[in-house]
Amino acid sequence: MMQISIHKAKNKEQVANLGARAVAFCLDALLLMLTIGIIEYFTVSSDEQAWLFKGERLLHLLLGWLYFAGLESSSWQATIGKQLLELRVTSETKDRISFACASLRYALRPIGIFIYLLRYITNSLSPYTQLFHDKVAGTQVLKTPTD
């Protein structure tokens, strides 16, 4: 007698670890700082004496927001740093996120990092790697292994 067995393809995507996410963020931050540095080198500042409270800082925030929210909500579902590390941002149902959702992640990221650092300092970390901004936005960062 002949038997036929059908196996569903296992989803090989896993939730990305915090180390890979941190490296991706550092790559993205480096790229943004390089871009901003080049722009500032070739432009005239509104106040050469001011270091922190220049009007251009709002443009830097706008550039960062458009970079992170735009790329994470694009068909790539990842910034350049995440793309290099084969990470992607999805909804909890593994769908592409909206620009509004990606904007919420961007706005809440500093709070999420602050909460993570507090939990690290107090040694109360959980093994789950979904950070505050991911929980609020209903997103997750997945690692997509190459076949």
C-alpha positions in Angstrom: 0.0 0.0 0.0 1.3 3.4 -0.9 1.3 6.3 1.6 1.4 10.0 0.7 2.3 12.5 3.3 2.1 16.2 2.9 4.2 18.4 5.1 3.5 22.1 5.4 6.5 24.2 4.9 7.7 25.5 8.2 7.9 29.3 8.6 11.6 29.8 9.2 11.3 33.4 10.4 12.1 33.9 14.0 11.8 37.0 16.2 15.1 38.8 15.9 17.4 39.0 18.9 18.3 42.3 20.5 21.9 42.1 19.5 21.1 42.0 15.8 18.6 44.8 16.2 21.2 47.0 18.0 23.7 46.4 15.3 21.1 47.3 12.6 20.2 50.5 14.5 23.9 51.5 14.8 24.4 51.0 11.1 21.3 53.1 10.4 22.4 55.8 12.9 25.9 55.9 11.2 24.3 56.3 7.8 22.1 59.1 9.0 24.9 60.9 10.8 27.1 60.6 7.7 24.3 62.1 5.6 23.6 64.9 8.0 27.3 65.6 8.3 27.6 65.9 4.5 24.6 68.2 4.3 25.9 70.4 7.1 29.3 70.7 5.6 27.9 72.1 2.3 25.2 74.3 3.9 25.3 77.5 6.0 24.0 77.1 9.5 21.4 79.5 10.9 23.5 80.0 14.1 27.1 79.0 14.0 27.6 79.6 17.8 24.7 77.3 18.8 25.5 73.6 19.0 22.4 72.0 20.3 19.5 74.4 19.6 19.9 75.1 15.9 16.8 75.2 13.7 18.4 72.5 11.5 17.9 70.0 14.3 14.2 69.8 13.4 15.2 68.9 9.9 17.4 66.2 11.2 14.5 64.7 13.2 12.4 65.0 10.1 15.0 63.2 8.0 15.3 60.4 10.7 11.5 60.0 10.8 11.2 59.8 7.1 14.1 57.3 6.9 12.9 54.9 9.6 9.1 55.2 9.0 9.4 55.4 5.2 11.6 52.3 4.8 9.9 50.2 7.5 6.5 50.7 5.9 7.9 50.2 2.4 7.9 46.9 0.5 11.4 46.3 2.0 9.9 46.4 5.5 13.3 47.3 6.8 15.8 50.1 7.0 19.2 49.6 5.2 20.7 48.4 8.5 18.0 45.9 9.0 18.1 44.8 5.4 21.8 44.1 5.7 21.2 41.9 8.7 18.1 40.2 7.1 15.7 41.7 9.5 12.2 43.0 8.7 9.5 44.8 10.6 6.0 43.3 10.4 2.7 43.5 12.2 1.9 40.8 14.7 0.2 38.9 11.9 3.4 39.2 9.8 1.9 41.7 7.4 3.5 44.9 6.2 3.0 47.8 8.5 1.5 51.2 7.6 3.4 54.5 7.6 1.4 55.7 10.6 2.4 52.5 12.5 6.0 53.0 11.5 5.8 56.6 12.6 4.5 55.5 16.0 7.4 53.1 16.4 9.8 55.9 15.5 8.3 58.3 18.0 8.2 55.8 20.9 11.7 54.3 20.2 13.5 56.5 22.7 11.0 55.5 25.4 11.4 51.9 24.5 15.2 52.1 24.7 15.0 53.9 28.1 12.7 51.2 29.5 15.0 48.5 28.2 18.0 50.1 29.8 16.2 50.5 33.1 15.2 46.8 33.0 18.8 45.9 32.2 20.2 47.9 35.1 17.7 46.4 37.5 18.3 43.0 36.1 14.7 42.4 35.4 14.9 41.5 31.7 12.5 39.0 30.1 13.6 36.5 27.4 11.1 38.0 25.0 12.6 40.6 22.7 9.6 42.7 21.8 10.4 46.2 23.0 8.0 48.8 24.3 7.6 50.6 21.0 6.9 47.3 19.3 4.2 46.4 21.8 2.4 49.7 21.6 2.6 49.7 17.7 1.7 46.0 17.5 4.8 45.2 15.5 7.6 42.7 15.7 11.1 42.5 14.1 11.8 39.1 12.4 15.0 37.5 11.2 14.6 36.0 7.8 17.2 33.3 7.2 18.6 32.8 3.8 17.9 29.5 2.1 
